[in-house]
């Protein structure tokens, strides 16, 4: 299962709409303008966090239950920066919309800039023929408040090409998170 290089990612994004909007060259920090990098890299694509955040809060003493999920455990924030409380986490989504080919599985890793600050990014694999904006979970493992920046890099997606297409794709199964836009909360 090879990992796909920049020229394959570019071709799939431009010719097949695999990533929209697509940033062809990695945008990096410039003198005086610190930016957490995003865009095409050698063997992946660094996606951006959107400016919509759902921050976990315990104001109402809710219990997090994936089978009966309640939005009352969140505070929604929109803006260029989100402050994650100590030992808490936030949900956001990618600016980019992804359309995964039938013979590809995508995995995600957090950016080292955030990891070195104690922020852990988690995204489940993007399955063959899944599409949508990706919901991103960012955990603040520190005892201090932490900042996350909208419209800057938050994670890197790696594209793994299978030996062939699977018998059943995410689209074939009519997966419950297909076509999501914005933050998608747990569904059964």
N, C-alpha and C positions, 0 to 999 in steps of 0.2 A: 504494500500500500504506500505508494510514493507521496511525498509532500510536494505540492505544486509551487513552481517558481513565479516570480513577478510577471514574466511575459505571458504565462498562461492566465494568471489572475486578471491582468490588463485586458487580454483578448476576451475572456468570458464576461468581464464587466462592460466593455465597450460594445461588443457584438451581440451579447445575449442578455444584457441588463442584470447580471448577477449581483452587482452592488450599485445602488443608486441613492444619492449622488456619489460619484466615484472621484476620488482625488488621486491623480495619476502618479504624483511624486510625493514622497513623504514631506510634510510640512513640519519644520523644526524650529527651535528657538533661534531667533535672530538677535543681534545686538540690541539690548534694551527692551526686547519684546518677548519675554519668556512664554513659550507655548509648549504644552506637553504634546509631543509629536503625534501625528495622525497621517493616514494615507497609505499608499502602496509601499511595502518594504520588500526585501529580497525574497522571502518565503512566506509572506503573509500580508494581512491588511490590518492596519491599526485604525479601529473605529472610534468615533467620537460619542461622548455622552450628550444626550439632549438636555434641554433646559427645564425639563419636568422631573421632579423628584418626589418620591413618596418616602417620608422619613418615619421609621417606627417610633412610636411613643407609648408610654404605659400610663397615660393619664387616667383611663377608665379601667385599669387592671384587667384588660382583656387577656384571653388565652389564645395563642396562635394555634389554629387547628386547620390543617390542610384540607380536611373534609367538610368543614363548615367555616370557611374563611370570612372574616369580618373586616371591612375597611375602617372601622372605628379605631383600629390600632395604628392608623397612619395619620400624618399631617402632610398635606400636599403643598409643595413649594415650587414656584416657577421663577427662574432667574439665572444669571450668569455663574453663580456659585451656590453650592449647598453645603451647609455645616452639618456633619454627622456627629451626633452626640457620642460621648465615650461609650465604648462597649455596646454599640448599637449598629444598625445598618439601614441602608437606603436602597430603594429600587429606582432605577431610571431606565431609559431605553436608548438604543443607538439612534443617531441622526440618520444613519444609512438604513436602507431597506434591502434585504438580501433575498435572492432567489437561488436556491441551492440546486445544482444539477443532480440528476437521478443517480449518477455513479460516484457521488462525492459525499463525504462526511466532514463536517467542520468542527474543530475544537477551538476553545478560547482560553487564552492566558491573560492574566492581568499585566499591566504596564509596570516595569521595574520602579519607575518614579513613585508610584503609589505604594507598591509593595514595601519599599524602603521606609515608608512613613507608617507602616502597620495597617495599611488598607488592603484588604483581600477582595479580589474580583472573582465572582463565580458566575458562570454561564453553563447551562447544560449543552451537550453537543447539538449542532444544527444537523438534523437528519436529511437524508436524500429527499429532494423535492419539497423541503419545507420552504416557506417564504414568509417574510414579515420584518418588522423592526424587532430587534432582539432586546428582551427585557434583561437588564443587568443588575445583579445583586452586588453591593459593595459593603463589606463589613469593616467597621472601625474596631480593631482589636486593642486599641490603646486606651489609657485612662484619661485621654485629652480629647477635646473636640477636634475634628479634622475637616479640611476643605476638599471638595471635589469641584472641578471646573467644567462647566457646560461648554460644548462646541470645541473641546480639546480631546486628545487621545485618552482613552480609558482602558482599552484592552486590545489584544491582537488576535485575529482569527487566522487559523492555519487550515489549509484545504488539503484533505487527504483523498486521493483518488483510489477507489476500489478496483479490484481486478475486473469487475464488471458491474452491471446494475443489479440491485437487489430484486428479488421476486416481488416484494411489496414495499413501496415507499411510504413516506409520511403522508403524501397527498393521496395515495391509494387508500390508506387507512382513515382518511378524513380526520387527521389529528386535530385536537381541540385548540391548539394554539396557531393554527394555520391562518396566515394573512393578518396577524395582529399588527396594530398600530398603537403607539403609546405604550405605557406600562400595562402588561397583562398580569393580572393577579391569579393565584392558584384556582384551577377549575377541576372538577371531577368529571 
